Amino acid sequence: MNYAMISKNRVIGVLLNQETEPEWGATPDGNPVTAIPCDDTVTLGMIYDPETNTFTEYTPPEPEPIPEPPISETEQAILDTTINVDYLVCMKELEI
């Protein structure tokens, strides 16, 4: 029988073709590990729902977008000057 080793509702190990139910000690941070019978589709990192006895793929949450900080007037002036200088250099190189 195959077993998924579960800690905090996450699959932290999958043991295939076990003759007896495996027993693991607690995780390093002290959380218990439980052996749950499973089929061969269960993989590391899946989520276990003890109420429905089902396994689902873990979907990480979407990261919060980080808004660009507004630039100061000084920074804007530096950018404008840089763009203007680049433009003038190009014009000079093209002899326009």
For each residue, the residues with C-beta under 8 A, 3 or more apart:
1: 17 18 19 37
2: 14 15 16 17 18 37 38 39 40 42
3: 14 15 18 21 22 35 36 37 38
4: 11 13 14 35 36 37 38 42 46 48 55
5: 11 12 13 14 15 22 24 33 34 35 36
6: 9 10 11 12 33 34 35 36 48
7: 10 12 27 31 32 33 34
8: 31
9: 6 47 48 49 50
10: 6 7 45 46 47 48 58
11: 4 5 6 14 42 43 44 45 46 47 48 55
12: 5 6 7 27 33 44
13: 4 5 24 33 44
14: 2 3 4 5 11 38 42 43 44
15: 2 3 5 18 22 35
16: 2 40
17: 1 2
18: 1 2 3 15 21 22
19: 1
20:
21: 3 18 35
22: 3 5 15 18 35
23: 35
24: 5 13 33 35
25: 33
26: 30 31 32 33
27: 7 12 30 31 32 33
28:
29:
30: 26 27
31: 7 8 26 27
32: 7 26 27
33: 5 6 7 12 13 24 25 26 27
34: 5 6 7
35: 3 4 5 6 15 21 22 23 24
36: 3 4 5 6 48 53
37: 1 2 3 4
38: 2 3 4 14 41 42 55
39: 2 42
40: 2 16
41: 38 55
42: 2 4 11 14 38 39 46 55
43: 11 14 46
44: 11 12 13 14
45: 10 11 58
46: 4 10 11 42 43 55 56 57 58
47: 9 10 11 55 56 57 58
48: 4 6 9 10 11 36 54 55
49: 9 52 53 54 55 56
50: 9 53
51:
52: 49
53: 36 49 50
54: 48 49
55: 4 11 38 41 42 46 47 48 49
56: 46 47 49
57: 46 47
58: 10 45 46 47
59:
60:
61:
62:
63:
64:
65:
66:
67:
68:
69:
70:
71: 75 76 79
72: 75 76
73: 76 77
74: 77 78
75: 71 72 78 79
76: 71 72 73 79 80
77: 73 74 80 81
78: 74 75 81 82
79: 71 75 76 82 83
80: 76 77 83 84
81: 77 78 84 85
82: 78 79 85 86
83: 79 80 86 87
84: 80 81 87 88
85: 81 82 88 89
86: 82 83 89 90
87: 83 84 90 91
88: 84 85 91 92
89: 85 86 92 93
90: 86 87 93 94
91: 87 88 94 96
92: 88 89 95
93: 89 90
94: 90 91
95: 92
96: 91
